């Protein structure tokens, strides 16, 4: 029969040492499993914290973009917060720089909805009623008017391959005139208009 007395003595000594150092007596591997679970929980909490931080960053970025658009509109002489908001929304919807929309609005009407040109162009970005109808907007409503103007600017930018100068000229004189002259038409009104818009835009 095997003599286990030596083994028992070693076990007793281990138990004594564990007792001295307040080490818990538990199954081998139990401590590792507990630590593993702790690390897993810590990883989940870190992931949740990271996701929350990312969400907050996105929200802050959007808020900053909105504030920047309002600031851009104010720099262009548009002090009306509702107008600045409409410009930001329309510019974002159609992928146009809000500074460009603001500049056109300032030169067209001074950012006022109650301005009607001698030719009959209405409101902030001076849409002719037939142009507004083609764009599907109501020129007598400021928000709808700005949306129509931004949409038309987008169409002009697309027509002239992103050339801002030609697009602005086309907004004033029509795309056919710009195509006919290969650039800004030699009309004093259009040339002054383009210069004014680009001075504000830059």
C-alpha positions in Angstrom: 0.0 0.0 0.0 1.3 3.5 -0.9 2.4 5.7 1.9 0.5 9.0 1.6 1.6 10.5 4.8 4.2 12.7 3.0 1.5 14.0 0.6 -0.8 14.7 3.5 1.9 16.7 5.3 2.5 18.8 2.1 -1.2 19.4 1.8 -1.4 20.4 5.4 1.5 22.8 5.0 -0.1 24.4 1.9 -3.3 24.9 3.8 -1.3 26.5 6.7 0.4 28.9 4.3 -2.9 29.7 2.6 -4.4 30.4 6.0 -1.5 32.7 6.9 -1.8 34.8 3.8 -5.6 34.7 3.8 -5.6 32.9 0.4 -9.0 31.4 -0.4 -9.2 27.6 -0.7 -11.0 26.9 -4.0 -10.9 24.5 -6.9 -7.9 24.8 -9.3 -8.9 27.1 -12.2 -11.8 28.8 -10.3 -9.7 31.9 -9.8 -8.8 32.0 -13.5 -12.5 31.6 -14.5 -13.5 34.5 -12.2 -10.7 36.7 -13.6 -11.7 35.8 -17.2 -15.3 36.8 -16.5 -14.1 40.0 -14.9 -12.1 40.9 -18.0 -15.0 40.0 -20.3 -17.3 42.3 -18.3 -14.6 45.0 -18.4 -14.4 44.7 -22.2 -18.1 45.0 -22.5 -18.2 48.1 -20.4 -15.3 49.6 -22.4 -17.1 48.9 -25.7 -20.3 50.5 -24.3 -18.4 53.6 -23.2 -16.6 53.9 -26.6 -19.9 53.6 -28.4 -21.5 56.3 -26.2 -18.4 58.5 -26.8 -18.7 58.0 -30.6 -22.4 58.9 -30.5 -21.7 62.0 -28.5 -18.9 63.0 -31.0 -21.3 62.6 -34.0 -23.9 64.7 -32.2 -21.4 67.4 -31.4 -20.1 67.4 -35.0 -23.6 67.9 -36.3 -24.3 70.7 -33.9 -21.0 72.3 -34.8 -21.9 72.0 -38.5 -25.2 73.7 -37.9 -23.5 76.4 -35.8 -21.0 76.9 -38.6 -23.8 77.3 -41.2 -25.5 79.9 -39.0 -22.1 81.7 -38.6 -21.6 81.6 -42.4 -25.0 83.1 -43.0 -24.3 85.8 -40.4 -21.0 86.7 -42.1 -22.9 87.0 -45.4 -25.2 89.6 -43.8 -28.0 87.2 -42.9 -28.8 87.9 -39.3 -32.1 86.1 -39.4 -31.7 82.7 -37.5 -34.7 81.1 -39.2 -33.2 82.0 -42.6 -29.7 80.7 -41.5 -31.4 77.4 -40.5 -33.3 77.2 -43.8 -30.0 77.8 -45.7 -28.2 75.1 -43.7 -31.0 72.5 -44.3 -31.3 73.2 -48.0 -27.6 73.3 -48.6 -27.2 70.0 -46.8 -30.1 68.4 -48.7 -28.7 69.3 -52.1 -24.9 69.1 -51.3 -24.2 72.8 -51.9 -21.8 74.8 -49.7 -24.0 76.8 -47.3 -21.7 79.8 -47.8 -22.5 79.9 -51.5 -26.3 79.7 -50.8 -25.8 82.5 -48.2 -23.9 84.6 -50.7 -26.5 84.2 -53.4 -29.3 85.0 -50.9 -27.5 88.2 -49.8 -26.9 89.5 -53.3 -30.3 88.5 -54.6 -32.5 90.0 -51.9 -30.4 90.9 -48.9 -31.9 87.8 -47.2 -35.4 89.2 -47.3 -38.5 87.3 -48.2 -40.6 90.4 -48.9 -38.4 91.6 -51.8 -39.9 91.3 -55.3 -37.9 92.3 -58.3 -39.3 94.5 -61.2 -39.3 91.3 -63.3 -41.4 89.5 -60.7 -38.7 87.3 -58.9 -39.9 86.5 -55.4 -38.2 86.5 -52.0 -34.9 85.5 -50.6 -33.2 83.9 -53.6 -35.4 85.7 -56.1 -37.2 82.8 -57.8 -39.4 83.5 -60.8 -42.8 81.9 -60.2 -42.4 79.7 -63.3 -38.9 78.6 -62.1 -40.3 77.9 -58.7 -43.1 75.8 -60.2 -40.5 73.8 -62.2 -38.5 73.2 -59.0 -41.7 72.1 -57.1 -41.4 74.9 -54.4 -43.5 77.7 -53.2 -41.6 81.0 -53.7 -43.7 82.9 -51.2 -42.7 80.6 -48.3 -39.2 81.4 -47.1 -38.1 77.9 -46.3 -39.5 76.5 -49.6 -38.0 79.4 -51.5 -34.5 78.8 -50.1 -34.8 75.1 -50.9 -35.7 75.9 -54.5 -32.8 78.3 -54.8 -30.3 75.7 -53.4 -31.8 73.0 -55.7 -31.4 75.3 -58.7 -27.8 76.1 -57.7 -27.1 72.3 -57.5 -28.5 71.9 -61.0 -26.3 74.7 -62.3 -23.2 73.3 -60.6 -24.0 69.9 -62.1 -24.5 71.5 -65.5 -21.2 73.2 -65.4 -19.1 70.4 -63.8 -18.8 72.1 -60.4 -17.6 75.4 -61.8 -18.9 77.9 -59.2 -18.3 81.0 -61.3 -20.3 79.6 -64.3 -23.0 78.2 -62.0 -23.5 81.6 -60.3 -23.6 83.3 -63.7 -26.2 80.8 -64.9 -28.3 81.4 -61.7 -28.5 85.1 -62.8 -28.5 85.0 -66.6 -29.6 81.4 -67.3 -27.6 78.4 -68.4 -28.1 78.9 -72.1 -26.4 82.3 -72.0 -23.4 80.9 -70.1 -23.1 78.1 -72.6 -23.4 80.5 -75.6 -20.5 82.6 -74.3 -18.5 79.8 -72.8 -18.5 81.5 -69.4 -19.8 84.6 -67.8 -21.9 86.5 -70.4 -20.7 90.1 -71.2 -23.7 91.6 -69.5 -22.8 94.3 -67.0 -25.5 93.1 -64.6 -24.4 89.5 -64.7 -20.7 90.4 -64.4 -21.4 92.6 -61.3 -23.6 89.9 -59.9 -21.0 87.2 -60.2 -18.3 89.5 -58.7 -20.5 90.4 -55.7 -21.5 86.7 -55.0 -17.9 85.5 -55.3 -16.6 88.3 -53.1 -19.0 87.3 -50.3 -18.4 83.6 -50.9 -14.6 83.8 -50.6 
